[in-house]
């Protein structure tokens, strides 16, 4: 029974690795203007379960850090840069990006 489980685990891992090159082909035209990101189901599920809650948490923590650093940012004249780095960028990655995509995609859709 142990040999069967080992063989089944090795075969399932091998089949999973064989599928990866098929998922990597996204831009078949070669033109970067027409690159459309089409994520698979596993990347969408991982994004929904793992990445989005972490990014929302990073946005909330960044907002708190922005409020704490606001007096120092105001003295240095970098309120906009601090707000963008601590709040806007994680928020954009959490709420604007399509499910499973790596880029934000906000400027690409017009």
N, C-alpha and C positions, 0 to 999 in steps of 0.2 A: 504494500500500500504506500509506503514511503517513496519508493521508486516512481510510482505513478504520479504522486503529487509533485515530485521534483521535475519529472518530465513535463507535466502539464504547466508548471510555472515557467520553465525554460521556454516552452513553445509559445506561451502567451506573451512573454516578454519579447521573443523574437518576432512574432507577428506584429506587435505594437511598434517595434523599431522599423519594420519593413514598410509601415504605413507612413512614416514621417516624410520621406521624399515626396510622396504624392501630395501631402498637405503643404509643402513648401512652395509649390508652383502657384504663384498668385498673378504675376504680370506676364501673360503669354505674348503680348504684343511687343514688349521691349521698350515701349515709349513711356517715360516716367510721367507724362501728362495724363495718361489714361490708366494709371495705377489705381486699382480699386481693391481695398482690403476686404477679403471675404474670409473671416475667421471660421474655424470649425466648431463643432458642438462642444468638444472638450475644452477649448480655450474660452468659449463663452461661459461654460459652467464654472471653470476655475476663476474667471473674472468676476462672476456674480457672487461666488461663495467666499473667495479669498481676497481678491484685489480691491473690490469696491468697498467692503467694510474697512479695510486698512486705509484706503485713500480718504474715506469720509472721516475716520479718526484722525488722520494727518491734517485734514482741513480744520477740524475742531481744535486740535492741539496747536496748529499754526495760528489760528485766530487768537487763542489765549496768549501765545508767545508774542504775537503782534501787539496786543494791548499792553503787555508788560514792557515791551521794548519801545513803545510809542514815544515816551519822553526823550529817550536817547536818540531815536530816529529823527525826531523833530529838531533836536539840537544839531544833528549832523546834516539835516536836509535830505534825508533818504527815506521819507515816509512812503513814497510811491514804490520804490524798489523793495522795501521791506514788506509792504502789503502784497506786492506781486509774488515775491518769493515764498512768503509764509502762508498766504491765503488763496490767492488767485490760481497759481499753478496747480496745487493739489486739488482745488475745487474744480478746475477745468478738467483735470484727469479723472475725477470722480463722477462728474455730472454731464459733461459735454461729449466725452468720448463714447463711441458706439460700443456695444457689448462685445468684448473679445478683441477689439482693435488695439493697436499699439500707439497710433497717433490720435490727436484729439479730433481731427476731422472737421473742426468748426469752420475754418477758412476754405475748405475744399468744397463744401456744398453751397452753391449759389443759385 
